[in-house]
Amino acid sequence: MAIPDFQRLMLPLLKLAGDGEQHTLAESVEHLAQEFHLSDDDRVELLPSGKQSRFNNRVGWTTTYLKKAGLLQAVGYGRFQVTDRGQGVLASPPASIDRQFVKSRFPEIG
C-alpha cells in the first residue's frame, strides 16, 4: 500500500487520541502503520534528505496540523492529547478530516 498523505491520517490520529489519554509520536506512528497495513518497506522509506522516514514525517505533520486546528494539544515533549474541540469533532465524526474540513469548521485557522 502507498504511504497515505497527511490529510488521510488526520481522522485516524484524532480517533486514536479520542480516548483522552496522552500519546507519543512513536506510538502514533506504530498504530497508524498497522491501521493502514503498511509494509516494512513503506515504514522505512526515507525522504529525499535520507534523514527521516516518509511515514514518520507525515504523522508528524498531521499532529502539527491538528494542534494548529486546536483538535490536539501538546502536553509535554513529543506528547499530545485530544482537546475539547477535538472531542466535539469526534462526537459526530465526519467521513474524513482534511484541510478543507478544518478551514470550513474553524475559519480562524486560515
C-alpha positions as CSV (number, residue, x, y, z in Angstrom):
1,M,0.0,0.0,0.0
2,A,1.2,3.5,-0.7
3,I,2.0,5.7,2.2
4,P,-1.1,7.9,2.9
5,D,-0.7,11.6,2.8
6,F,-1.0,13.6,6.0
7,Q,-4.7,14.5,5.4
8,R,-5.7,10.9,5.2
9,L,-4.0,10.4,8.6
10,M,-6.0,13.2,10.3
11,L,-9.2,11.4,11.3
12,P,-7.5,8.1,12.4
13,L,-5.0,10.1,14.5
14,L,-7.7,12.1,16.1
15,K,-9.7,8.9,16.8
16,L,-6.6,7.4,18.5
17,A,-6.3,10.5,20.7
18,G,-10.1,10.4,21.4
19,D,-9.5,8.2,24.4
20,G,-8.4,11.3,26.2
21,E,-5.0,9.7,27.2
22,Q,-1.6,11.2,26.3
23,H,0.0,9.7,23.2
24,T,3.5,9.9,21.8
25,L,4.5,10.4,18.2
26,A,6.2,6.9,18.2
27,E,3.1,5.2,19.5
28,S,1.0,7.0,16.9
29,V,3.4,6.0,14.0
30,E,3.1,2.4,15.1
31,H,-0.7,2.5,15.5
32,L,-1.3,4.2,12.1
33,A,1.2,2.0,10.3
34,Q,-0.8,-1.0,11.4
35,E,-4.1,0.6,10.7
36,F,-3.0,1.4,7.1
37,H,-1.4,-2.1,6.7
38,L,2.0,-0.5,5.7
39,S,4.7,-2.9,4.7
40,D,8.2,-2.9,6.2
41,D,9.4,-1.2,3.0
42,D,6.7,1.5,3.4
43,R,7.8,2.1,7.0
44,V,11.4,2.6,6.2
45,E,11.1,4.6,3.0
46,L,13.2,7.7,3.5
47,L,12.6,11.3,2.5
48,P,14.9,12.6,-0.2
49,S,17.1,14.0,2.6
50,G,17.7,10.5,3.8
51,K,17.3,11.6,7.4
52,Q,13.8,10.6,8.3
53,S,11.2,8.1,7.2
54,R,8.5,9.5,5.0
55,F,5.7,8.0,7.1
56,N,7.1,9.3,10.4
57,N,7.3,12.7,8.7
58,R,3.7,12.6,7.6
59,V,2.5,11.6,11.0
60,G,4.5,14.5,12.5
61,W,2.9,16.9,10.1
62,T,-0.5,15.5,10.9
63,T,-0.1,16.1,14.6
64,T,1.2,19.6,13.9
65,Y,-1.8,20.5,11.7
66,L,-4.3,19.0,14.2
67,K,-2.6,21.1,17.0
68,K,-2.8,24.2,14.9
69,A,-6.5,23.5,14.4
70,G,-7.0,23.2,18.1
71,L,-8.0,19.5,17.9
72,L,-4.9,18.2,19.7
73,Q,-2.7,19.9,22.3
74,A,0.9,19.4,23.3
75,V,1.2,18.0,26.9
76,G,5.0,17.7,27.0
77,Y,7.9,17.0,24.7
78,G,6.7,14.6,22.0
79,R,3.3,14.0,23.7
80,F,-0.2,15.2,22.8
81,Q,-3.8,14.6,23.7
82,V,-7.2,15.5,22.3
83,T,-8.8,18.8,23.2
84,D,-12.5,19.6,23.9
85,R,-12.7,20.9,20.3
86,G,-11.3,17.6,19.1
87,Q,-13.8,15.6,21.2
88,G,-16.5,17.8,19.7
89,V,-15.5,16.7,16.2
90,L,-15.4,13.1,17.3
91,A,-18.9,13.3,18.8
92,S,-20.3,13.4,15.2
93,P,-17.3,12.2,13.3
94,P,-17.1,13.2,9.6
95,A,-16.2,10.7,6.9
96,S,-12.7,12.3,6.8
97,I,-10.8,15.3,8.0
98,D,-8.7,17.3,5.6
99,R,-7.5,20.9,5.3
100,Q,-10.9,22.0,3.7
101,F,-12.8,20.5,6.6
102,V,-10.7,22.3,9.2
103,K,-10.9,25.6,7.3
104,S,-14.7,25.3,6.9
105,R,-15.3,24.4,10.6
106,F,-12.7,26.7,12.2
107,P,-12.2,29.7,9.9
108,E,-9.8,31.3,12.4
109,I,-7.2,28.7,11.3
110,G,-7.0,30.3,7.9
